[in-house]
Amino acid sequence: MTHKSNMKLSAADLAFNAINVIIMAFVCIIIIYPLYYVLLASVTDPVIVNSGKPLLWIERLYLNGFAETLSYNPLWTAYGNTIIYTLSGTAVSLAATIPAAYALSRKDMYGRKPVMFIFTFTMFFSGGIIPLYITIRSLGLYNSIWAMIMPAAVSVYNLIVCRSFFESGLPDELLEAAKIDGCSDFGFFFKIALPLSTTIIAVMCLFYATAMWNQFFNALMYLQDDNKMPLQVALRNLVLMNQANQMGSSGDAMITKQKLAEQLKYCVVVVSAAPLLAAYPFLQKYFAKGVTLGAVKG
């Protein structure tokens, strides 16, 4: 009887595993194919892409889109600006978020709940676009790097995740033991809390860097000079410029420009997303673990 029950259990396990594999394979296809499609469409003749047939391989190579994109001089200036904004913005955001989250995780902090309420309140109500614009101009930040960094310096959602991580990952007994050994609050934060929080710091780097890399609307609002625009704005200008160039053309020239404008949409996605896709695998192991550890416990 025992042998038969074990055989039945093993068969059930095999069936369960097979179903899991099928479901996960289906989910992976749903997630991966759109990315694969965009990559193929960026190097495939737009006539084939616009035919509506599913792309499985490159049927007719067409590289005019990448040639136009990579020869667009403002693109490289915008790339440099975006790298500067991303690195600087991520550093400022970490410097603001991590200490604030640690302080709010301390149960002995005076006024902890009212301060947390003020942070949370901003998630549901904001002053609006026009007051924020006036504030940026009044502070003298307009058309500067700080106009890109300061409005997005702290995400309340990220702050809550970090606070939850510190609450669950740093027991009160650890702080008490450190204080018995003569460690100050600042010493505990820099020498103990931060070294134990590399996981959540990596997650915050990923979150803030991704948000900063994709900034578009803030640049249109707070930047004036073209040589200060980030990558997303430069790519948008490239697409609009090629769409406008179709006007006034006729015959073969118009067909060629239309094909180029269609393919540029896919090339722009590849150019803007490639650096993040390249960096993500190195942070993936921290991402899943950090979000789990920093999740709000019920």
N, C-alpha and C positions, 0 to 999 in steps of 0.2 A: 504493500500500500504506500509505504513511504517512497519507494522508488518511482511508482506511477505518479504520485503527487508532485515529486520533483520534476519528472518529465513534463507534466502538464504546466507547472510553473515556468519551466524553461521555455516551453513553446509560447506561453503567454508573454514572457519577457521578449522573446524574439519578435513576436508580432507587434508588441508595443514599440520596440526599437525601430522596426521597419516603418511603422506609421510615422514615428518622429522624424526619421531620415527623409521620408517623402515630403512631409510638411515643411521641414527646414529647407530642403532643396527648392521647393516651390517658392518659399519666402525669399531665398537668396536670388532666385531668378527674377522675381518681381523687383528686388532692390538693385541688382547689378545690371539688368538689361537696359534701363534708361540711361545709365552712365555709359555703357558700351555703345548704345545707339548714338548718343551725342558725340562720342569720340569718332565713330565711323562717319557720322554725318559731316563732321568738320573736315574730312579728307575725301569725301565722295561727291561726285557730280550732283549738284542740287536738283537736276531734272529727275534723277533716280530717287533722291530723298523725298521730293514733293509728290512722287507718284503714289505714296501711301503704302507701299509694300514694306514688310518688315526687313530691316537690314541685319544680315548675319555676317557679311564680309564686305570688303571693298570691291564693288563691281566695276567702278570706273574712277580712277584716281583723279582728284581735282584739288590742287594745292593753292589756288589763287587766293583763297580766304586767308590762309596763314601767311602767304607772301605779303598781302596787303596789311594784315595786322602787325606783323613783325617789322615792317618798314615804316610804320606810323611813328614818327619821332616822339610825339608827346607821350606815347605809351611807356617809354623807358624812364622818362622823368616822373611819370605817375607811379611807376613801379617803385622807384626809389623813395618817393613821398610816402607810399603806402607802407613800405618796410619801416621807415622812420616812425610813422604814426603808430604802427602796430607794436613795435618794440618799446617805444616810449610810453604809449598808452597802456600796454600790458604791465609794465613796471610800475607806473603810477597807480593803476587799479589794484595791483597786488599790495602795494604799500599802504593803500587806503582800506582795502577790504579785510585783509588778514588780521591786522591789529584790532580793527573794530569788531570783527567777529569773535576774536578771543576775549575782548573786554566784555562783550554782551553775553558770552558763555559763562562768565564768572557770576555765581549766585550772590557773592558778597558785594557786587558793584552797586553803588548807590544810584537810584533812579533808573535801574536797568529796564524795567517794564515800560515806563513812559517813553524812554528813548527808543526802545524797540517798536513801540506803537507809532512813533513819528516816522520811522523808516518804513514800516508796513503801510502806513497811510498813503505814502507816495506811490505805492503799487496800484492803488485804485483811483486816486485823484491827483492831477497835475495842474500846474499853472497855465499850461497851454503853450502853443508855439510862439505867439507874438510876445508874451511876457519874457519867455526864455531868450528870444532874439534880442529884446531890449536890454536884458541883463548882460548878455554877452558883449554887446556894444558898450554898455556903461562901464563894464570892468576892463575895457581896453583889450579884450581878447579877440575881437573880430579880425578875420583875415590873418590869423596866426596859428601855429601848431597847437596852442592851448585851446583854441576853439574846437579842435577835433578831439582833444583828450579829456578836458575837464567835464563837459556835459555827460560823458559816458564813463566817468571814473569809477563809479560804484553802481553795481547792479544789486538791488535789494534781494532778488532771488539768490544770487551767488552768496550774498552776505548771510542769508538764512541757512544755506547749505553748509557754509563754513562754520557758522555758530553751532549747528547741530553736530558737526564732526568733532569740534572741540569738546562739546558737552559729553558725547559718547566715547570719545577716544582718549580723553585725558581725565582720569578719575581724580576725585578730590583728594584721595589718599596720597597721590603722587605729589600734589602741590604741598600738602601738609608735611610730607617727608622732606621735601626740598627746603621748606622754610625752617624745619628743625636743624638742617645742615647749614643754615645761615644764608640761603639763597633768597634774593629779593624778587619782587614781582617781575621786574624787567629782566633779571637774570634767568628766571624760570621761563619767560617767554622766548628769549633768544637762545638759551642753551638747551632747553628741554622741549618746549612746545613746538618750536619751528622744526628741529630735526626729526621729531616724530610725526610731522605733518607734511612730509614731502609728497604723499599721495594726493591730498586735497589741493596742495599748491600746484601740482602738475595739472590737475583738472581745471583749476581756475585759470591757469595759463592758456589752456586750450579754449575755454569758454570766452575769455576776454580777447584773446588773439583773433579768434574767428569773428567775433563781433566787430572788432576794430578793422580787420581786413576787409570786411564787407560794408563798411560805412559808405553811404551814398548821400542820403538826404541831408545829414549834418554838413557835408562838404558844400552842397548847393546853397545851404542857408548861411553858413558862417565864413566861407572862403570866397574871395573875389578874384585873385590872380590865377590865371590858367596854369602857371608853373608851380602852383601849390596844390593843385587838384590831385586826389587819390586815383588809384587804378580804376575803380568802378565808374567814376565820372568820365575818365578818358575813354574807356571802352564804350560807354553809352554815346559819347560824342562821335566816336568812329562809326558806330552803326547808323546814327542819324545823318551823318555827313554822306555816307554812301547811299542811303535811301533818298536823300535830297538830290544827289547826282543823277538819279534816274530821270528826273524831270528835264524835259527839253531834248532828250536823246531820242533817236529813232532807229528802227531796223535792228541790225545785228548788234550795234553798240548798246542799245537799250536792253536786249536780251542778255548780253554779257554782264552789264551792270546789275541787272536784276538777279542773275545767278550769284554774283559776288555778294550782293546785299543779303541774300538768303543764307549763304554759307557763313557769312560773318557772325551771324547770331550764334552759331554753334562754336565757331573759333573763339569768340569772346568768352563763352562759358568755360571752355577748356583752359584758356590762358589764365582766367581769374581763379579757377578752382584747383589747378594743378599743384601749386605750392602747398595748399592745405591738405590735399589728398596725399601728397608725399610725406608730410610731417605727421599726419594722424596715426599711422601704424606704430610710430615710436612712443606715442602717448596713449595708445589704446588700452594697454594693461592697467595704467593708472586711472583711465577714464571710468571703466566699469567699477573698479574697486572703490574709487573715491566717491562716486555718486552713491553707491550702496552704503558706505560707511557714513556719508554725510546726509543720508536721507532723514527726514523728520520721522522720529519714532512715535507710534501711537500710544 
